[in-house]
Amino acid sequence: MMTEMAIEITAAMVKQLRDKTGAGMMECKAVLSEANGNMEEAITLLRKRGLAQAAKRAGRTTAQGMIGSYIHLGGRIGVLVEINCESDFVARTDDFNNLVKEVAMHVAAADPKWVRREDVPADAVEKEKAIYRAQIEKEEADREKKKPANVIDKIIEGKLGSFYSQFVLVDQPSIRDTAVTIGQLVAQASAKTGENIQISRFVRFRVGEAGE
């Protein structure tokens, strides 16, 4: 049985991965070795580890941060977003400021309604579930063999995932890179800084639209 030949991890490869992800050089070299030089696989490994590390930090206090703004379409759309971190030092870094700007631009373009899933009102979730259930029942009406209730529930949960990715900020694909969600971008920033970083709130204004 032939074994896959190990790829030499060069300084250029490490630099390329670091430029793409912002991760440390040693971490980039380690995941490239683990992925045998496959850049996309190495990026995936970094993202997974970033999310795991961010989850461990999630309970730590985030009393620092900044409020960023973005004006779009010649002043017709305006966004304010607050992102928090643990220290003033991180809040003043270019990486953190760039994250705030990117999220503000994303909110302007993608028009999310809530920051995270827990913020979605229960009645809104139940309304979506009822719509999906009615759609499935209509599809099932003419079938001789109906789907079991547990299968229907799984289908509804899957459809809810699409609902969240459309309206929940941290679940939305980034407008810059649709392979990455806003939540993953925040997790990557958290992994890079070593601090708990959280999107606290946002508000989006559009000329002619009345507020709630």
N, CA, C and O of each residue as an XYZ file, in Angstrom:
848
protein
N       0.842     -1.195      0.000
C       0.000      0.000      0.000
C       0.876      1.244      0.000
O       1.763      1.386      0.841
N       0.623      2.147     -0.950
C       1.444      3.354     -1.054
C       0.983      4.398     -0.055
O      -0.217      4.574      0.156
N       1.928      5.087      0.556
C       1.606      6.169      1.480
C       1.814      7.499      0.786
O       2.676      7.627     -0.083
N       1.019      8.495      1.175
C       1.097      9.814      0.558
C       2.409     10.490      0.954
O       2.766     10.534      2.132
N       3.115     11.010     -0.034
C       4.388     11.671      0.229
C       4.162     12.996      0.939
O       3.306     13.787      0.541
N       4.934     13.234      1.995
C       4.804     14.477      2.752
C       5.280     15.665      1.918
O       6.303     15.598      1.237
N       4.517     16.745      1.988
C       4.854     17.973      1.267
C       5.710     18.865      2.164
O       5.414     19.040      3.346
N       6.763     19.422      1.594
C       7.594     20.348      2.359
C       6.837     21.658      2.570
O       6.340     22.255      1.616
N       6.754     22.096      3.817
C       6.057     23.334      4.148
C       7.064     24.480      4.071
O       7.962     24.588      4.907
N       6.906     25.321      3.073
C       7.850     26.413      2.850
C       7.416     27.685      3.568
O       6.262     27.820      3.975
N       8.356     28.614      3.717
C       8.057     29.906      4.344
C       7.017     30.666      3.535
O       6.190     31.384      4.098
N       7.059     30.509      2.204
C       6.087     31.192      1.342
C       4.671     30.679      1.596
O       3.714     31.454      1.597
N       4.543     29.364      1.812
C       3.228     28.781      2.106
C       2.695     29.286      3.438
O       1.514     29.608      3.567
N       3.580     29.351      4.425
C       3.188     29.850      5.750
C       2.734     31.306      5.654
O       1.727     31.690      6.250
N       3.481     32.109      4.903
C       3.132     33.522      4.739
C       1.791     33.677      4.019
O       0.977     34.528      4.380
N       1.574     32.856      3.008
C       0.311     32.916      2.266
C      -0.875     32.617      3.175
O      -1.893     33.309      3.127
N      -0.739     31.575      4.010
C      -1.818     31.213      4.929
C      -2.020     32.293      5.985
O      -3.152     32.609      6.350
N      -0.924     32.853      6.472
C      -1.025     33.902      7.475
C      -1.717     35.140      6.894
O      -2.537     35.765      7.567
N      -1.387     35.494      5.647
C      -2.019     36.645      5.001
C      -3.519     36.430      4.810
O      -4.304     37.375      4.883
N      -3.906     35.182      4.564
C      -5.316     34.870      4.335
C      -6.134     34.843      5.622
O      -7.310     35.206      5.633
N      -5.489     34.405      6.710
C      -6.249     34.154      7.941
C      -5.886     35.053      9.110
O      -6.695     35.239     10.019
N      -4.676     35.618      9.102
C      -4.245     36.428     10.229
C      -3.754     35.609     11.406
O      -3.446     36.173     12.456
N      -3.674     34.297     11.261
C      -3.205     33.430     12.354
C      -1.691     33.552     12.516
O      -1.006     34.041     11.618
N      -1.169     33.108     13.661
C       0.259     33.174     13.939
C       1.062     32.241     13.046
O       0.537     31.255     12.529
N       2.340     32.558     12.870
C       3.186     31.787     11.966
C       3.315     30.324     12.397
O       3.220     29.422     11.565
N       3.530     30.089     13.690
C       3.695     28.724     14.178
C       2.410     27.916     13.981
O       2.451     26.742     13.614
N       1.266     28.569     14.232
C      -0.009     27.877     14.059
C      -0.249     27.569     12.580
O      -0.752     26.498     12.238
N       0.113     28.516     11.703
C      -0.033     28.294     10.264
C       0.828     27.118      9.801
O       0.383     26.270      9.029
N       2.048     27.089     10.282
C       2.949     25.998      9.898
C       2.420     24.663     10.394
O       2.500     23.661      9.684
N       1.879     24.643     11.608
C       1.374     23.400     12.193
C       0.199     22.841     11.394
O       0.160     21.645     11.102
N      -0.764     23.704     11.038
C      -1.935     23.201     10.309
C      -1.584     22.841      8.866
O      -2.180     21.928      8.295
N      -0.629     23.544      8.277
C      -0.181     23.178      6.932
C       0.466     21.796      6.931
O       0.267     21.002      6.012
N       1.243     21.526      7.974
C       1.849     20.197      8.108
C       0.770     19.136      8.286
O       0.826     18.066      7.680
N      -0.204     19.449      9.120
C      -1.296     18.509      9.372
C      -2.108     18.244      8.103
O      -2.576     17.130      7.871
N      -2.267     19.307      7.276
C      -3.037     19.188      6.034
C      -2.162     18.771      4.851
O      -2.627     18.724      3.712
N      -0.890     18.469      5.132
C       0.069     18.065      4.092
C       0.139     19.090      2.954
O       0.195     18.736      1.776
N       0.133     20.362      3.339
C       0.316     21.432      2.372
C      -0.943     21.897      1.668
O      -0.886     22.830      0.867
N      -2.076     21.273      1.942
C      -3.339     21.668      1.310
C      -3.850     22.956      1.955
O      -4.255     22.958      3.118
N      -3.828     24.052      1.190
C      -4.138     25.362      1.739
C      -5.581     25.460      2.238
O      -5.829     25.980      3.326
N      -6.528     24.961      1.445
C      -7.942     25.053      1.831
C      -8.231     24.228      3.078
O      -8.989     24.650      3.952
N      -7.624     23.056      3.152
C      -7.814     22.213      4.340
C      -7.196     22.879      5.569
O      -7.751     22.800      6.665
N      -6.054     23.531      5.388
C      -5.396     24.233      6.486
C      -6.267     25.392      6.982
O      -6.373     25.620      8.187
N      -6.881     26.113      6.061
C      -7.782     27.209      6.439
C      -8.960     26.670      7.229
O      -9.368     27.270      8.224
N      -9.511     25.540      6.794
C     -10.631     24.923      7.507
C     -10.234     24.539      8.930
O     -10.997     24.754      9.872
N      -9.040     23.972      9.080
C      -8.555     23.595     10.413
C      -8.421     24.810     11.316
O      -8.795     24.765     12.488
N      -7.882     25.904     10.765
C      -7.740     27.134     11.557
C      -9.099     27.672     11.983
O      -9.266     28.122     13.117
N     -10.067     27.625     11.077
C     -11.399     28.134     11.396
C     -12.052     27.303     12.494
O     -12.673     27.845     13.409
N     -11.907     25.980     12.397
C     -12.491     25.106     13.416
C     -11.868     25.369     14.775
O     -12.569     25.427     15.785
N     -10.544     25.529     14.801
C      -9.861     25.770     16.076
C     -10.202     27.142     16.629
O     -10.312     27.327     17.841
N     -10.367     28.104     15.726
C     -10.751     29.446     16.156
C     -12.110     29.439     16.825
O     -12.308     30.104     17.841
N     -13.052     28.688     16.260
C     -14.377     28.594     16.851
C     -14.327     27.906     18.205
O     -15.020     28.318     19.136
N     -13.508     26.853     18.327
C     -13.392     26.128     19.599
C     -12.784     27.014     20.676
O     -13.244     27.019     21.818
N     -11.750     27.763     20.309
C     -11.105     28.644     21.270
C     -12.044     29.777     21.678
O     -12.085     30.174     22.842
N     -12.792     30.287     20.711
C     -13.728     31.375     21.013
C     -14.812     30.908     21.977
O     -15.246     31.660     22.849
N     -15.249     29.646     21.811
C     -16.285     29.103     22.692
C     -15.794     29.050     24.135
O     -16.566     29.293     25.062
N     -14.511     28.732     24.332
C     -13.951     28.674     25.682
C     -13.903     30.050     26.330
O     -13.986     30.170     27.552
N     -13.769     31.097     25.500
C     -13.664     32.459     26.037
C     -15.017     33.141     26.216
O     -15.098     34.239     26.767
N     -16.081     32.483     25.746
C     -17.384     33.137     25.642
C     -17.912     33.684     26.965
O     -18.682     34.644     26.971
N     -17.506     33.087     28.081
C     -18.023     33.545     29.362
C     -17.256     34.695     29.986
O     -17.659     35.226     31.021
N     -16.153     35.083     29.362
C     -15.337     36.147     29.937
C     -15.922     37.517     29.648
O     -16.515     37.740     28.593
N     -15.753     38.432     30.590
C     -16.364     39.756     30.513
C     -15.806     40.573     29.359
O     -14.596     40.615     29.134
N     -16.711     41.224     28.631
C     -16.310     42.095     27.517
C     -16.815     43.506     27.801
O     -17.890     43.900     27.350
N     -16.015     44.259     28.560
C     -16.427     45.609     28.961
C     -15.804     46.696     28.093
O     -16.137     47.873     28.235
N     -14.896     46.302     27.190
C     -14.262     47.266     26.293
C     -14.793     47.059     24.870
O     -15.660     46.216     24.640
N     -14.270     47.828     23.929
C     -14.709     47.683     22.549
C     -14.904     49.028     21.887
O     -14.323     50.031     22.304
N     -15.725     49.043     20.855
C     -15.982     50.301     20.164
C     -17.301     50.236     19.394
O     -17.825     49.163     19.093
N     -17.809     51.417     19.091
C     -18.982     51.563     18.241
C     -18.501     52.077     16.893
O     -17.859     53.124     16.809
N     -18.814     51.337     15.847
C     -18.406     51.729     14.501
C     -19.597     52.168     13.689
O     -20.735     51.831     14.015
N     -19.348     52.916     12.637
C     -20.429     53.409     11.785
C     -20.071     53.210     10.323
O     -18.899     53.108      9.961
N     -21.094     53.159      9.496
C     -20.885     53.051      8.055
C     -22.063     53.720      7.347
O     -23.222     53.471      7.677
N     -21.753     54.564      6.378
C     -22.768     55.246      5.581
C     -22.673     54.748      4.152
O     -21.587     54.696      3.574
N     -23.817     54.379      3.581
C     -23.838     53.742      2.262
C     -24.829     54.456      1.336
O     -25.732     55.154      1.797
N     -24.650     54.271      0.048
C     -25.545     54.802     -0.987
C     -25.741     56.313     -0.858
O     -26.869     56.806     -0.878
N     -24.638     57.034     -0.727
C     -24.715     58.495     -0.675
C     -25.531     59.025      0.479
O     -26.193     60.056      0.360
N     -25.486     58.318      1.605
C     -26.186     58.785      2.795
C     -27.594     58.231      2.944
O     -28.342     58.685      3.809
N     -27.968     57.266      2.124
C     -29.333     56.714      2.218
C     -29.444     55.558      3.213
O     -30.534     55.256      3.698
N     -28.313     54.912      3.516
C     -28.303     53.853      4.524
C     -27.185     54.143      5.520
O     -26.058     54.440      5.125
N     -27.499     54.056      6.810
C     -26.500     54.273      7.852
C     -26.561     53.164      8.889
O     -27.639     52.674      9.226
N     -25.393     52.770      9.395
C     -25.323     51.677     10.371
C     -24.455     52.080     11.552
O     -23.410     52.709     11.386
N     -24.900     51.711     12.743
C     -24.081     51.767     13.949
C     -23.993     50.350     14.498
O     -25.007     49.657     14.584
N     -22.804     49.913     14.868
C     -22.638     48.579     15.437
C     -21.681     48.652     16.618
O     -20.657     49.331     16.555
N     -22.017     47.951     17.693
C     -21.142     47.881     18.871
C     -20.562     46.479     18.976
O     -21.294     45.491     19.038
N     -19.225     46.407     18.996
C     -18.530     45.137     19.192
C     -17.638     45.280     20.419
O     -16.911     46.263     20.564
N     -17.703     44.291     21.294
C     -16.993     44.361     22.568
C     -15.856     43.353     22.646
O     -15.882     42.304     22.002
N     -14.858     43.699     23.452
C     -13.726     42.821     23.723
C     -13.361     42.972     25.195
O     -14.077     43.638     25.944
N     -12.267     42.369     25.614
C     -11.918     42.372     27.028
C     -11.024     43.527     27.450
O     -11.065     43.943     28.608
N     -10.216     44.055     26.535
C      -9.250     45.078     26.925
C      -9.258     46.260     25.967
O      -9.586     46.120     24.789
N      -8.898     47.410     26.483
C      -8.785     48.609     25.660
C      -7.658     48.459     24.647
O      -7.711     49.026     23.555
N      -6.634     47.688     25.019
C      -5.509     47.471     24.106
C      -5.979     46.834     22.796
O      -5.630     47.300     21.711
N      -6.774     45.764     22.905
C      -7.283     45.095     21.708
C      -8.250     46.003     20.952
O      -8.258     46.023     19.721
N      -9.066     46.756     21.694
C     -10.045     47.651     21.058
C      -9.375     48.699     20.180
O     -10.002     49.219     19.257
N      -8.109     49.018     20.451
C      -7.405     50.051     19.691
C      -6.569     49.475     18.547
O      -5.932     50.231     17.813
N      -6.562     48.155     18.386
C      -5.745     47.563     17.327
C      -6.417     47.716     15.960
O      -7.637     47.845     15.861
N      -5.601     47.698     14.923
C      -6.127     47.797     13.558
C      -7.034     46.610     13.236
O      -8.060     46.773     12.575
N      -6.657     45.416     13.703
C      -7.454     44.225     13.408
C      -8.867     44.355     13.968
O      -9.841     44.012     13.297
N      -8.975     44.851     15.199
C     -10.288     44.993     15.812
C     -11.097     46.067     15.088
O     -12.283     45.880     14.816
N     -10.453     47.188     14.779
C     -11.136     48.258     14.053
C     -11.611     47.792     12.683
O     -12.705     48.146     12.242
N     -10.786     47.000     12.016
C     -11.176     46.478     10.705
C     -12.370     45.535     10.811
O     -13.239     45.519      9.940
N     -12.404     44.746     11.892
C     -13.545     43.855     12.119
C     -14.827     44.666     12.294
O     -15.860     44.343     11.707
N     -14.753     45.715     13.102
C     -15.933     46.558     13.338
C     -16.422     47.175     12.032
O     -17.621     47.188     11.757
N     -15.499     47.682     11.238
C     -15.866     48.280      9.948
C     -16.504     47.257      9.022
O     -17.501     47.542      8.359
N     -15.920     46.057      8.982
C     -16.451     45.026      8.099
C     -17.853     44.612      8.505
O     -18.716     44.423      7.647
N     -18.092     44.468      9.808
C     -19.422     44.088     10.274
C     -20.429     45.191      9.961
O     -21.553     44.904      9.550
N     -20.034     46.453     10.152
C     -20.930     47.568      9.853
C     -21.294     47.589      8.369
O     -22.455     47.797      8.019
N     -20.316     47.376      7.503
C     -20.574     47.325      6.061
C     -21.495     46.153      5.724
O     -22.386     46.272      4.882
N     -21.272     45.033      6.384
C     -22.105     43.859      6.150
C     -23.555     44.141      6.535
O     -24.475     43.799      5.792
N     -23.757     44.760      7.685
C     -25.117     45.075      8.135
C     -25.822     45.983      7.127
O     -27.008     45.805      6.846
N     -25.091     46.952      6.589
C     -25.666     47.849      5.589
C     -26.142     47.082      4.370
O     -27.213     47.364      3.831
N     -25.342     46.101      3.930
C     -25.650     45.365      2.705
C     -26.655     44.236      2.919
O     -27.542     44.029      2.091
N     -26.517     43.500      4.037
C     -27.292     42.269      4.230
C     -28.581     42.469      5.026
O     -29.460     41.609      4.993
N     -28.707     43.578      5.732
C     -29.927     43.917      6.471
C     -30.399     42.808      7.416
O     -31.534     42.349      7.290
N     -29.555     42.365      8.362
C     -30.005     41.365      9.342
C     -31.033     41.985     10.285
O     -31.141     43.205     10.401
N     -31.780     41.118     10.951
C     -32.800     41.602     11.887
C     -32.398     41.407     13.349
O     -32.830     42.156     14.225
N     -31.564     40.390     13.603
C     -31.141     40.096     14.969
C     -29.659     39.764     14.986
O     -29.098     39.384     13.958
N     -29.013     39.902     16.146
C     -27.584     39.593     16.258
C     -27.359     38.094     16.263
O     -26.535     37.589     15.501
N     -28.085     37.369     17.120
C     -27.891     35.919     17.260
C     -29.248     35.223     17.390
O     -30.281     35.868     17.570
N     -29.221     33.913     17.295
C     -30.470     33.148     17.283
C     -31.303     33.360     18.544
O     -32.533     33.387     18.492
N     -30.621     33.510     19.672
C     -31.349     33.688     20.933
C     -32.159     34.984     20.955
O     -33.078     35.135     21.760
N     -31.814     35.916     20.068
C     -32.521     37.200     20.024
C     -33.817     37.130     19.219
O     -34.647     38.036     19.301
N     -33.995     36.067     18.446
C     -35.199     35.954     17.613
C     -36.394     35.661     18.524
O     -36.361     34.691     19.282
N     -37.442     36.476     18.466
C     -38.617     36.231     19.320
C     -39.215     34.852     19.069
O     -39.248     34.375     17.935
N     -39.682     34.225     20.128
C     -40.235     32.874     20.027
C     -41.411     32.818     19.058
O     -41.580     31.831     18.341
N     -42.224     33.874     19.034
C     -43.383     33.857     18.142
C     -42.959     33.900     16.674
O     -43.646     33.348     15.814
N     -41.820     34.557     16.382
C     -41.317     34.594     15.010
C     -40.846     33.212     14.580
O     -41.065     32.801     13.440
N     -40.195     32.496     15.499
C     -39.734     31.137     15.204
C     -40.928     30.213     14.979
O     -40.937     29.428     14.031
N     -41.930     30.305     15.846
C     -43.107     29.448     15.724
C     -43.879     29.743     14.440
O     -44.446     28.837     13.829
N     -43.899     31.005     14.035
C     -44.569     31.382     12.786
C     -43.885     30.721     11.597
O     -44.549     30.195     10.704
N     -42.541     30.751     11.588
C     -41.799     30.112     10.503
C     -42.042     28.610     10.502
O     -42.241     28.016      9.443
N     -42.027     27.991     11.681
C     -42.261     26.551     11.764
C     -43.639     26.186     11.207
O     -43.796     25.184     10.510
N     -44.628     27.013     11.527
C     -45.992     26.751     11.048
C     -46.068     26.838      9.530
O     -46.756     26.044      8.890
N     -45.360     27.805      8.960
C     -45.327     27.953      7.493
C     -44.682     26.733      6.860
O     -45.210     26.183      5.893
N     -43.529     26.299      7.402
C     -42.829     25.145      6.849
C     -43.675     23.880      6.975
O     -43.712     23.055      6.061
N     -44.360     23.733      8.122
C     -45.184     22.541      8.341
C     -46.342     22.511      7.339
O     -46.674     21.453      6.804
N     -46.954     23.669      7.087
C     -48.056     23.752      6.123
C     -47.566     23.403      4.714
O     -48.265     22.731      3.954
N     -46.362     23.864      4.376
C     -45.794     23.551      3.061
C     -45.580     22.056      2.902
O     -45.890     21.479      1.860
N     -45.043     21.432      3.952
C     -44.772     19.993      3.911
C     -46.084     19.210      3.829
O     -46.185     18.245      3.072
N     -47.076     19.620      4.600
C     -48.368     18.934      4.592
C     -49.027     19.018      3.220
O     -49.673     18.071      2.773
N     -48.857     20.162      2.557
C     -49.410     20.322      1.212
C     -48.715     19.376      0.231
O     -49.361     18.773     -0.626
N     -47.390     19.253      0.365
C     -46.620     18.353     -0.496
C     -46.979     16.887     -0.235
O     -46.961     16.054     -1.141
N     -47.305     16.596      1.036
C     -47.582     15.222      1.442
C     -49.011     14.782      1.113
O     -49.316     13.590      1.126
N     -49.879     15.747      0.819
C     -51.312     15.461      0.680
C     -51.609     14.381     -0.355
O     -52.485     13.542     -0.146
N     -50.897     14.401     -1.449
C     -51.171     13.457     -2.541
C     -50.301     12.199     -2.497
O     -50.371     11.364     -3.400
N     -49.496     12.065     -1.467
C     -48.628     10.897     -1.362
C     -49.317      9.771     -0.595
O     -50.015     10.005      0.391
N     -49.105      8.551     -1.068
C     -49.683      7.402     -0.370
C     -48.946      7.120      0.938
O     -49.553      6.777      1.953
N     -47.624      7.274      0.885
C     -46.815      7.024      2.075
C     -46.302      8.349      2.630
O     -45.523      9.041      1.975
N     -46.736      8.696      3.826
C     -46.384      9.972      4.438
C     -45.083      9.848      5.241
O     -44.726      8.773      5.724
N     -44.394     10.979      5.365
C     -43.159     11.017      6.161
C     -43.509     10.899      7.648
O     -44.510     11.466      8.087
N     -42.701     10.172      8.428
C     -42.914     10.109      9.885
C     -42.770     11.501     10.512
O     -42.092     12.370      9.965
N     -43.413     11.698     11.659
C     -43.401     13.007     12.319
C     -41.990     13.457     12.659
O     -41.680     14.642     12.542
N     -41.112     12.519     13.087
C     -39.744     12.906     13.457
C     -38.943     13.367     12.243
O     -38.064     14.219     12.368
N     -39.242     12.809     11.069
C     -38.574     13.232      9.838
C     -39.032     14.640      9.461
O     -38.230     15.482      9.057
N     -40.325     14.875      9.599
C     -40.866     16.208      9.304
C     -40.249     17.256     10.225
O     -39.922     18.360      9.790
N     -40.093     16.904     11.500
C     -39.480     17.839     12.459
C     -38.043     18.179     12.054
O     -37.616     19.327     12.180
N     -37.300     17.180     11.567
C     -35.916     17.426     11.130
C     -35.881     18.325      9.900
O     -35.004     19.180      9.772
N     -36.837     18.129      8.998
C     -36.920     18.978      7.808
C     -37.192     20.420      8.211
O     -36.598     21.353      7.670
N     -38.095     20.590      9.164
C     -38.430     21.938      9.638
C     -37.220     22.601     10.282
O     -36.969     23.787     10.064
N     -36.462     21.832     11.082
C     -35.258     22.394     11.706
C     -34.243     22.806     10.652
O     -33.563     23.821     10.803
N     -34.141     22.020      9.582
C     -33.239     22.371      8.499
C     -33.656     23.657      7.808
O     -32.814     24.488      7.467
N     -34.953     23.820      7.604
C     -35.464     25.045      6.990
C     -35.251     26.244      7.910
O     -35.019     27.356      7.437
N     -35.327     26.021      9.214
C     -35.058     27.104     10.167
C     -33.617     27.585     10.050
O     -33.336     28.772     10.215
N     -32.698     26.652      9.762
C     -31.303     27.033      9.565
C     -31.163     28.033      8.439
O     -30.375     28.975      8.531
N     -31.934     27.830      7.362
C     -31.911     28.769      6.242
C     -32.493     30.119      6.653
O     -32.009     31.168      6.228
N     -33.528     30.084      7.479
C     -34.130     31.319      7.995
C     -33.116     32.104      8.813
O     -32.993     33.318      8.654
N     -32.383     31.409      9.697
C     -31.380     32.083     10.522
C     -30.253     32.667      9.667
O     -29.777     33.770      9.935
N     -29.831     31.934      8.646
C     -28.731     32.428      7.810
C     -29.146     33.636      6.978
O     -28.298     34.363      6.462
N     -30.447     33.843      6.852
C     -30.941     35.002      6.105
C     -31.104     36.232      6.987
O     -30.864     37.354      6.541
N     -31.516     36.025      8.246
C     -31.886     37.165      9.081
C     -31.053     37.366     10.349
O     -31.127     38.435     10.954
N     -30.268     36.378     10.768
C     -29.469     36.484     11.993
C     -28.033     36.848     11.629
O     -27.386     36.135     10.862
N     -27.540     37.941     12.171
C     -26.242     38.487     11.773
C     -25.111     37.472     11.838
O     -24.392     37.289     10.856
N     -24.939     36.806     12.982
C     -23.785     35.911     13.115
C     -23.902     34.660     12.250
O     -22.907     33.970     12.031
N     -25.107     34.358     11.754
C     -25.308     33.203     10.883
C     -25.217     33.579      9.404
O     -25.143     32.696      8.549
N     -25.220     34.868      9.094
C     -25.191     35.283      7.695
C     -23.812     35.074      7.076
O     -22.799     35.331      7.726
N     -23.760     34.608      5.820
C     -22.475     34.538      5.121
C     -21.928     35.951      4.911
O     -22.681     36.860      4.561
N     -20.657     36.136      5.118
C     -20.028     37.442      4.935
C     -20.186     37.900      3.485
O     -20.064     37.095      2.562
N     -20.454     39.181      3.288
C     -20.570     39.704      1.920
C     -19.219     39.684      1.217
O     -19.161     39.719     -0.012
N     -18.133     39.629      1.985
C     -16.789     39.597      1.393
C     -16.388     38.187      1.000
O     -15.735     37.988     -0.024
N     -16.776     37.204      1.812
C     -16.429     35.812      1.553
C     -17.589     34.955      2.029
O     -17.723     34.697      3.226
N     -18.427     34.513      1.100
C     -19.645     33.797      1.476
C     -19.375     32.416      2.069
O     -20.295     31.769      2.570
N     -18.126     31.959      2.017
C     -17.783     30.675      2.641
C     -17.625     30.814      4.152
O     -17.503     29.817      4.863
N     -17.629     32.050      4.638
C     -17.415     32.328      6.065
C     -18.593     33.141      6.597
O     -19.021     34.111      5.972
N     -19.112     32.740      7.752
C     -20.178     33.526      8.369
C     -19.591     34.661      9.204
O     -18.404     34.658      9.530
N     -20.432     35.623      9.543
C     -19.987     36.720     10.407
C     -19.554     36.165     11.771
O     -18.590     36.650     12.364
N     -20.258     35.165     12.254
C     -19.867     34.535     13.512
C     -18.480     33.934     13.447
O     -17.724     34.002     14.416
N     -18.136     33.340     12.300
C     -16.803     32.764     12.136
C     -15.739     33.860     12.042
O     -14.628     33.685     12.543
N     -16.065     34.975     11.414
C     -15.118     36.095     11.358
C     -14.803     36.593     12.769
O     -13.651     36.877     13.096
N     -15.843     36.694     13.598
C     -15.640     37.127     14.985
C     -14.805     36.102     15.736
O     -13.930     36.469     16.521
N     -15.068     34.812     15.500
C     -14.301     33.758     16.164
C     -12.836     33.799     15.750
O     -11.948     33.578     16.573
N     -12.586     34.082     14.479
C     -11.210     34.194     14.007
C     -10.496     35.364     14.686
O      -9.333     35.247     15.072
N     -11.198     36.492     14.830
C     -10.619     37.652     15.509
C     -10.350     37.327     16.971
O      -9.349     37.766     17.536
N     -11.244     36.559     17.580
C     -11.062     36.155     18.971
C      -9.837     35.259     19.121
O      -9.062     35.401     20.067
N      -9.672     34.321     18.161
C      -8.517     33.421     18.199
C      -7.216     34.195     18.026
O      -6.210     33.885     18.665
N      -7.243     35.193     17.168
C      -6.028     35.956     16.888
C      -5.625     36.842     18.066
O      -4.440     36.977     18.371
N      -6.614     37.441     18.725
C      -6.310     38.367     19.828
C      -6.193     37.659     21.173
O      -5.581     38.186     22.102
N      -6.783     36.459     21.280
C      -6.785     35.763     22.555
C      -7.827     36.287     23.524
O      -7.802     35.951     24.708
N      -8.751     37.118     23.024
C      -9.790     37.692     23.886
C     -11.180     37.257     23.425
O     -11.377     36.859     22.277
N     -12.135     37.344     24.350
C     -13.534     37.121     24.011
C     -14.039     38.351     23.259
O     -14.013     39.460     23.793
N     -14.492     38.160     22.036
C     -15.032     39.259     21.229
C     -16.479     38.924     20.896
O     -16.779     37.814     20.457
N     -17.368     39.878     21.105
C     -18.791     39.654     20.891
C     -19.424     40.860     20.194
O     -19.104     42.008     20.504
N     -20.326     40.583     19.247
C     -21.150     41.658     18.684
C     -22.284     41.901     19.670
O     -23.067     40.997     19.962
N     -22.367     43.125     20.179
C     -23.360     43.437     21.195
C     -24.702     43.833     20.580
O     -25.745     43.296     20.954
N     -24.670     44.771     19.638
C     -25.925     45.274     19.065
C     -25.617     46.062     17.795
O     -24.471     46.422     17.526
N     -26.660     46.316     17.035
C     -26.514     47.157     15.849
C     -27.851     47.842     15.572
O     -28.903     47.412     16.045
N     -27.778     48.906     14.802
C     -28.985     49.558     14.312
C     -28.718     49.976     12.872
O     -27.628     50.446     12.544
N     -29.704     49.806     12.031
C     -29.584     50.119     10.603
C     -30.695     51.093     10.218
O     -31.877     50.823     10.432
N     -30.302     52.209      9.656
C     -31.255     53.215      9.205
C     -31.272     53.267      7.681
O     -30.235     53.143      7.030
N     -32.448     53.451      7.131
C     -32.573     53.678      5.691
C     -33.525     54.850      5.491
O     -34.594     54.893      6.099
N     -33.152     55.782      4.660
C     -33.962     56.970      4.420
C     -35.361     56.565      3.976
O     -35.532     55.776      3.047
N     -36.352     57.119      4.654
C     -37.749     56.820      4.297
C     -38.368     55.687      5.066
O     -39.577     55.472      4.980
N     -37.554     54.940      5.831
C     -38.087     53.846      6.631
C     -38.258     54.299      8.077
O     -37.307     54.785      8.689
N     -39.444     54.148      8.620
C     -39.706     54.538     10.005
C     -39.164     53.479     10.947
O     -39.213     52.288     10.636
N     -38.644     53.901     12.104
C     -38.157     52.956     13.107
C     -39.300     52.294     13.826
O     -40.444     52.745     13.776
N     -38.960     51.196     14.507
C     -40.001     50.480     15.268
C     -40.316     51.215     16.559
O     -41.164     50.769     17.331
